[in-house]
Amino acid sequence: MSARDTSLNPAARSNVNSWWGAATVDVLWALGVRTVVLSPGSRSTPLTFACAAHGKMDTRVVLDERSAAFFALGIAKARHETVALVCTSGSAVANYLPAVVEAAESGVPLLLLTADRPVELRYRHAGQTIDQVKIFGGAVRLFAEAPLPEPRLEILAAWRDLLTQAVTRTTSGHPGPVHLNCPFREPLSPGTQVDPSLPIILAHFTENVATIPIRRRLDLPASLPRAGWIVAGPVSPKDPEAYVSAVTDLSRALGWPILADALNPCRHFADTGCEHVISAYDCLLRNPETRDQVRPEGVLQLGELPTSKVLRETLASWQLPTWIVDPAPDSRNAVAAPATYVSCLVEELSIGSNRDLSSVPIATQHLLAANRAACTQLEAALGATTAWIEPRIARSLIEETPDETPIYVASSMPVRDAEYFWSANLGRRPIFFNRGANGIDGTLSTALGVAEGLGRSTVLYTGDLALLHDTNGLLIASTTFTGSLTIVCINNAGGGIFEHLPIAAHGDLFERCFATPQHVDFARWAAAYGINYQQLEHPEDLAAALRTLPASGVRLLEIRTDRKRDAAWRKKTFAEASASGTRP
């Protein structure tokens, strides 16, 4: 083929889509993409066939696009790498939206390759055709239309460069989802004629596609106040020990305690030196006297704020000078404090000069003492109750599961019981969650993806509504899932979190429109998908079930509770524990 003649042999036109798909997967592989989750459909045949035929690409097939996207999200969370998604045209694409929103808000790298009709079939009511252009709006870091496959070298090169840009955008700076819309003309199935010049072109197709991350260290100013807090929100870093070590170094250098969310590694890697981790802040800050005693002079906020509404309201009322550390360009200033933004990872941060740490500020002393008293009171309350309440189940997860067991925590009440009742511990358990958009959708599918991505026995801690909201996730369990997931389901017949809101006083209206009780027989539900099921009757049953986790498969442990009783217990316990933290 001459330098001027960049067209492929006309014989290749019958299979250009297949070669295009193969070239796409080759580039993705060269860029470090190792997993693709696809859903069946006709228009995406060139990409689907290429993924399945690649030989090295880990290709998973999930029927429901909504579940597929959350499954990919879970794998990407677990492995901290870009996972690709492939689907056909039409409403299939729209089903990706909930997971795309979560990926955007929580910074998870996903690459969406959505098949589409060519331009001549759009906007004229052709079958399975909708407007897919920028369908995800501002939720993606980048949107682009792929060029129509053509047997020309310059078009293939343009596509290679666009793929390189797309994968780079999923991980660099502010990780998140990227959407490439891929139109295909028929024929879609693999052709039989092979142009001899195609292998020559493809042999050079994946050259020069690597990217080099740029890292730097930033110094905090020496003028930080003497009495302050490090507030560490939900995060699942690739290296939890390195993260905790960096936060601990900051704490020691500043002399500031660490208010660590239950979904932050500082709660679970206390053996690395987090001797000043505060876990009972939600309880303590409910007491006005304690708030006055422990008020700091400034805040170093690491990423998102913790889940606690009480903490957020307190910080909003104080309006303290705040330094927000996060590489993402969007604001993390949910309490509208006077803020300085430090755009880097926690691991890239250092203190600019030595500080006088010869004495501990009085407010910090009060906070440490109050935290010890409140934790003791919460422990006593849990030990004194004979009822099998939801907070006892939450505590069992960090007392009974083997050390280093990954735990996925569902939104709604489970994440709040973790916030309230998980004290700093030595379990070194990686914690996963979807707290970007804070929704319950995709809970099961994401947890399955996390377990699959880690290749380790994993526990899902969830309520009944969050689990049932993602029923189609069990299709993954019976098809492509090869890992191990134990589901601990709190069945309180509805939305327990709403029991803590004023609307709970409105009787039948509350039950029908907010609590939304369900009456699913979980034993039959599990049997329909062929997964193991056990209803637990006593706390000892849960302890025994958690101490030894299965090596593979999905197991459902159902625990029936009383949400109204448990809401009343929390209210009473918080009042007693918050009072215990005040200065004598």
N, C-alpha and C positions, 0 to 999 in steps of 0.2 A: 504494500500500500504506500503510495507516494506521500510526500509531506503535504501536498495540496489537496489530495483526495482523502478527506476525513470521513467520508460516508462508508458505512458498512455495506458489505455485499447485499444486494436486494434479497437474496435467499434468506437473510436473517430476519426479514420483516415479519415472518410468521411466528418467530419465537423471540422477538425483541423484548417482550414483556418478561419472559422467563430469565433472559440474560440480565435485564434491568434489575429484577428481583435478586438474582445471584450477586450482582455487583453491589447492591445495597447491603446485603448481609455481610459480604466480605469487608466493606468499609466499616460497618458497625463493629465487626469483630476486631479490626485493626485499631479502632478507637477505644477498645476495652469493654464494649458491651458484650456480656456473656449470657444474658437471659432475655428471652422474649416470651411474652404471654399473648397468645392469639385466640380469637374467637372465630368460629366457622362462618363462612360467607363466600359468595361467588366473586364479587368484584375485587376482593383482596387475594385472589388465587395466586397471582405472581409472587407476592410477598410471602404468603403462607407456604407455598411449595418450596421456595428458596430457603426459608427458615428450617423447615422439616428436613430438607435434603442436605443441609450444610454439613452435618456430621459432627461438628463441635459445639455449635450453639445449643444451649439448654432451652428447648422449646416446650412450652406448656400450653395445653389447650383447655380453655374454660368456656363453657357454653354461654353464660350470662355476662355480657360486657361490663355491667356494673360490678359484679363480683370479680371479674378478671382484672379490672383496674385497681381495685382494693388489694387483691392478691399480689399484683405487681408492686403496689405501694409498700406492702409488708416486706417483700423480698428486698426492695431498694432500701428500706429502713434498716433491715438486718445487715445487709452487706455494704451499705454506704457506697453504692455504685449505681450507675444508670441502668434501668430496666426498660426495655422497649415493649410497646403494646401495638398490636395489629388487629384491625377490625375492618369489616365491610362498610359499605356506604349506608346512608339513611339514618334511621333512628338508633342504629347500633352506636354511632358516634356520640349521640346525645347521652347515652347511658354512662359514658366516661366522666360526665361533669362532676358528680359528687367527689370522686377520688381526685380529680384534677384540682378542685378547690382546696381539698385537704393538702395535697402535695404543694400547692402554691403557698398556703399559709404556714406550713411546717417545714418548707424548704427541702422537699424530697425530689431527687432527680428521676423524672419519667420522660421517655420519648414516645410520643404518640404518632403512629403512622396510620392514618385513616384513609382507606381506599375511597375513591370517588368516581363519579361519572365524568367523562370528558366534557369540555365546555359546550359542545353542540347538543348535549342531552340535558343541560341544566336549564332551569327557569322555564320549562315547558311541560312539566308534570310527567316526566319520564318515571318509570317505576323505580322505587327505592332510592329516590333522589330528593335531597333536601339541601338547603343552603348551609354548607359546611365551612364556608370561609369565615374565619375568626369566630367560630361558634362558641369558643370558650372565653371570648372577650379578653379582659385584662388578667385572667387567671393564669395565663401562660407567659413564660418569660420571652418567648418568641413564637410567632406564627409565620409560616411561609407555604406557598404552593409549590409543590414539586413540578418540574417540567414534565410534560407528557413524554413517555419513553419514545425515543427516536433512534434509529441506527446511525447516529453521528457521534464522533468522538467528543466534540466540544460540548454536546448536551450531557453526555456521561460525566465529563469533567466538571461541569457546572453543578451537577447533582452530587458528585463527590464532595465538592467544596461546601455545598449547603448542608450536607450531612455532618461534615466536620464542624461547621459553625453550630449546628443544632446540638450535637452531643456536648460540645464545649460549654454551651450556654446552660445545659442542665446541671452542671457541676461547678462552674467557675463563679467566684464572687458571691452571688446570691442564688444557690441551687434551687431548682424547681422544675416544673413541667414545660416541655416544648412540644408544639404541635406542627407536624408536617402533613399537609393534605395531599394525597397522592392519586391523581386521576389516571385511569387506565382505559384504553380502547380495547375492544375485542379483536382477536381471540385472546382469552385469558388463560386457558390451559396451556401446559408446556407444549411447544412445537416439536417437530421431529427433524427439521433441517438445521444444521449447525454451520454457521459461517466460519471458515478457518481463521479469519482475522479477529474474531471476537476474543479468543483466548490470548492473543497477542496484546490487545488493548487492556484486557482485564488483568494481565500479569503486572502491569504498571499502575493499575487503578488505585491501589491502596498505599502508594508511596506518599511520604510526607504528610501524614494525617495526625501525628502525635502533637500534643500540646504540653507546655511546661508551666506548672503552677508557680506563681510568684508569692513568696511569703516575706513578711517583715515583722520586726518587733516594734511595739509602740510603748512609750513610757507614760505612765500616769503622772500628773503634775505633783510636785512636792508639797503643794499648798492644800492638799486634802485635809479636811477637819480631823481632829484627834479622835473623837468619838463618832463612829459610824457603823453602818451595817453593810455587809455584802448580802445581797438578795439574789438567790440563784433559782431561776425558774425551770420548767420542764425542759429536758434535753436528753438525747440519746447519742452521745458522741461515739465516734468509731473506736476510740481508745479511752474507756472510762477512767482507768487509772491515771493516765496522763492528764486528763481533765481535772480529776480530783486533786492531783498533785499541784497543778497550776493554781487552783482555787485556794488550796491550803497554803501555798507560798504567799499568795496575796493576803490571806487572813493573818498570817504570822508577821508579814512585813508591815501591815497597817495596824495590827492589833484590833481588828474588827471581827465580830462573830459572823457566822454564816447562817442566814435564814434560808434553808434549803428545802425546796419543794419535794414532796414524796416521789416525784418523777425525776428527780435530779440524782446523779450518782453519789453526791456527797452524803446522802442519807444511808447509802448501802455499802460504801467503801470506807467506813469509819476507821478501819485498821491502818489506813495510809496516813493518818495524822490529823483528821478533822475533829480535833478535841473540842472545838468551839462551835459545833453544829447545833443550831436551834431548830427543834422540830415542833414544839408546842405553841408556836407564835399565834396561830389562829385562835386558840383557846385563851391565851394570855391577853391578847389585844381586845378581847370582849369586855375587859374590866377597865373602866376609865382611870382608876387609881394606878393600875399597872402601866397603862399607856403613858401617863405622866412621868413615871419613874424611869422608864426605859427609853424615852425618846432620844434618838441620836441627833447628830448635827449634819449628817449627810448620808447618802446612799450610793453604793456601787452596785448597779443592776446588771446582772449577767443574763443577756438574752431576754426572753419573755418574763413577765412577772409570774410568781406562783399562782396556783389555782385559787387560793384563799380570798374570798370576797372581803372578809374582815380586814386582812392585810392591805388590800387595795384601797378600801375606804379610808383606812388610817393614813396611808401614805398620801392619798388625795387631800385629806384634811390638813396634813402637816406642811405640804409643799416645800420639802427639803431640797437643797442642792443635790442633784443626781447626776451621776456619770453612767451612761448606758453603753455597755460593751456588747457589740454585735456586728458581724461583718455585713449583714443585710442592709440595703439602702433605705428600706421603709422604717417608719417610726415604731419604736417599742414603748413609747411614752403614754401608756394607757391612763395614767393618773394626772397627766398634764403638769408634771413638776417642772421647775426650771432645770433644764437638762443640757448636758454636754455629751455629744455623741463620740464614741471611740470606736472607729470602724476596723475591728480586727477580731480574731478568735481569742478566747480567754488564754489559750496556750501561748499566744503571741504578745501577751501583755506583761509588763514589768513595772516596778516602782522606781521612780526616778532618783530617789535619794534615801538615805537612812533616816529613820524616825526615832524619836525618844519613846521607848516602850518600857521604861522603868516602872511605871505604875499603870494600872488598868483604870480607865475612866469609870466614875461611879455609876453612870447609866449602863455601861456594859456589865459591871458587877451585878447590878440589879437584874438585868436580862438573863444572865447565866444562872443566877440563883432561882429566879422565877421559873425558868425552863425546867430545872431539876425538880422543883416542887410540883409543877403541873404534870410532868411525865410520871412522877411517883403516884400522883392522885389518879391519873388515867389508868395506870397499871392496876391500882387497887380496885378501881371501879369495875374494870374488866374481869378481874379475878373474883370479885364478890358476887357477880350476877350468876344466877343459875339458869337463866333463859339463854337459848341459842340465838343471840342477837347478831345482826349484820356486822357490827364492829368487831366482834370476836372472830368472825370468819375472815375479815380483813387482816387481823393480827396473825391468824394462823398461817397465812400465806408467807409471811417472813419469819415465822418460827418453825414451821414444819417442813417446808420444801427444802430439798437439798441445797447447800450453798452453790452459788453460781447458776442457779436455775433461772432462765429468762422468764419474765412475767409480763404479759400484755394486760394493761388495765383499761377497761372500758370507761367511756365518759358517763356522765350523770352521777349517780350515788357512789359507785365503786371508787372513782377517783377521789371523791371527797372523803370517804372513809379511810382511804390510804393516806390522804393529807392529814387527817385528824389523828390516826392511830398507828401509823408506822413511825416508830422512833428510829434514831440513828442506830445502825446495826453493822455487823461484820459479814453479812451474807454474800456480798459481792455479786448481787443479782442484777443483771442488766434489765432495765425496765423500758417497755415500749408502750406506745399510746398514739392516738390521733387527737392531739390537742391544738392543731392549727385552727380548724374551724369549730372544734369542740362538739361535733355532732356524734350521734350514735350509729349513723349509717356506715356500713362496711366493716363493722366490728369483727365479725367472724372471719370474713375473707382476709382482712389485714392480718389478723392473728395467725391464720394458716400460712400466709406469706412469710411472716416473721419466722415461724417454726421451720418452714421449708428453707428459707434463706440461711438460717443459722445451722441447720442440720443437728439440732439439739432438742431434747425433750423440753417443751415449753408449756406454760400454764396461762390460760385465758381467764381473767377474773371479770365477770360481767353480770348485769342484771337480765331479767327475763325479756324485757321489751327490746333491749339492744340486741340480744341474741336472735330473737324472732324477726326483727327488722331486716336481718340479713340471712334469712332462711336459705336462699339459693347458694349461700356459701358452702353448704354441705354437699353440693354437687362437686365442688373441688375435692372434698374429702374422699369422695367415692371414685374419683377419676385420676387426677394428676398428682395428688398429694402423696408424698412418700415419707414425710416427717412424723413427729409425735406431738400431739396437742391434747392436753387435759383441760376441759372446760369446767370451771367452777361457776355454776349458774345460781344466782340468788333469785329465787322465785317468790317475790312478794306480791304477785298478782297485780302488777301495774307499775306506775312510775313513782317510786319511793321518794325521789328528790322533791317532788311537788308537795309532799307532806310538810316540808319546811317553809312553804310560802303562805302568805295570808289567804290565798284563794282556797286553801285546804278547809277553811271553815264553812264552805258553801255546799256541804252535804252532797246531795245527788248530782247536782251540776258538776261539782268537782270530780266525782267518781267517773261520770260519763265523758267529760270533755278533757280532763287533765290526767287523772290517774289511769284511765283507759284500761281497766283490768282485763286480762285475757284468761282463757280457760283451756289452754292447750295441754294435752296429755303428753308430757315430754318423753315418757317411755315409748309411746307409739311413734312419736315424731322421730326419735332416734332410730327406732327399728326400721322406719321407712327408708332410711339412708344406710342402714347396716352398720351403725356405730354402737360401741359399748355404752351402756347406761347404768347408772346406779343412783337411787335416791338415798341420801344420807339422813339418818335419824338423830345422830348425836355428834357432838364435837369430836369425840374420840374417833368416829368413823372418818371424818375429814382428815384428821392428823394421820391416820393410817394410810389413807388414799394418797396423801401428798408426799409421804416419806419415800415411797418407791414409785417413780413415774415410768409409764410404759416406754419401750424403746421405739415403738412405731404405732401409727394409727391414731384415731380420734376417740376420746373417752369423755362422756358427759356425766358430771356429778351435779345432781340437782339438790338444792337445799331450800326448803320452804320456810319462809319467815313472815312476820307480821309487821308491815311497814308502819302502821300507826303506833304500835307499841315501841318499835325501835326509834321512831322520831322523838317520842316523848322521853325515852331513855337518854338519847343524845343531848336533848335540851337540858335535862336535869344534871347530867354529868358535866357538861361544859360549864354550867353555872358554878358547880362545886370546885372544878379544877381551876377555873379562872380566878376564883376567890383565893385559892391556895397559893397563887403566885404573887400575891401582894406582900409588901414589906411588913414584917411584924411591927 
